[in-house]
Amino acid sequence: MIETREAISEKVVLIGVITQHQDENKANEYLDELEFLTHTAGGVPVKRFLQKLEKPNPKTFLGTGKLDDVKMFIEANGVGTAVFDDELSPAQLRNIERILDCKILDRTNLILDIFASRAQTSSAKTQVELAQYEYLLPRLTRMWTHLDKQKGGIGMRGPGETEIETDRRIIRDKITLLKKKLQTIDKQMAVQRKNRGKMVRVALVGYTNVGKSTLMNLISKSEVFAENKLFATLDTTVRKVVVKNVPFLLTDTVGFIRKLPTQLVESFKSTLDEVREADLLVHVVDISHPNFEEHIASVNKILDEIDSANKPTIMIFNKIDAYTHETIDEDDLVTIKGKEHYTIEDWKKTWMNDLEKKACFISATEKENIENFKETVYDEVVKIHSRIFPYNNFLY
């Protein structure tokens, strides 16, 4: 199912809606993220379309007039793909494809495509393939009918098994096989985790593209793949790290994202086991992103879904070198100070000051405050180490 191919740049239009649950700012922000996802997948976004609706049209997602606008633009500019910001139902997908006459993707499909191109290990490839098949199953279209009447004879007249039913059966069999394969991989990974000795397990978690892999490379002195793209890390990487006299295991995990497809959360359960079994979580946040607070909420939501929200956690606010804020002129008596005007010092006095979790402000690329970060992690690891392995020699 997974194709390893070179991404060919193709023209893409991005489509979203403004609803009562999603105002214009939020919709534009989601489209920014969708644009980044499209670039990561190898597409070139050429135009955005936004429509204000009470709720998405159940038949065509957008209104018919807006769809006609999209169609005219696609035909005039030779665009090959339309990407929708929300997950489309099978009926919407078929209807839109018939009207626009081009390739239609939704956010889920786009993320699955990126995951398919990034999967390296057997475990990641199997997980992605399972998610792809589960996504595909309800979206099979009736393309062939030549098997409609394959049975004959008295009492056997009827439709027989159509091609689409054959395809569905093949996909269901494949899903069953992949789930069995994943169970085997899970057992192997569980054995590997048991064989890691008496060491505290620390997992790096956070939104995608916040600098987890860069931080991993910095403190473990390893060469984990890292780049400024979404989902650069798909395979879990574990490294042994020694700070002062205490060794511990540091795990780099897959990044999270808003509107993460449910199929991916389900199929990546085994990868997320590393988070579930960790003794300490290091929640990395890109403080230079204007909506980092929403990113924190998204990560906490997924941690809650996998029963890991109550683990000991250190908050790491990364990319302080890239952080910028708006300023208010001294003679400006009209502008009210908002979050966009906060300096990092201002942020420290907000809810961050009341955090029960320890917090550090660092720059992994510029190596700012890294010693402070190591000291914070060391203090927490020692506490956990002395509780879990009270008679271990590392500490004495």
Secondary structure, DSSP 8 states (H G I E B T S, - for coil): ---------EEEEEEEEEBTTB-HHHHHHHHHHHHHHHHHHTEEEEEEEEEE-SS-BTTTBS-HHHHHHHHHHHHHHT--EEEESS---HHHHHHHHHHH-SEEEEHHHHHHHHHHHH--SHHHHHHHHHHHHHHHGGG------TTTT---STT--S----HHHHHHHHHHHHHHHHHHHHHHHHHHHHHHHHTT-S-EEEEEEEBTTSSHHHHHHHHH-------SSTT---S-EEEEEEETTEEEEEEE---B-TT--HHHHHHTHHHHHHHHT-SEEEEEEETTSTTHHHHHHHHHHHHHHTT-TTS-EEEEEE-GGG-------TT--S----GGG--HHHHHTTGGGG-SSEEEE-BTTTTBTHHHHHHHHHHHHHHHHHHHSTT-GGG-
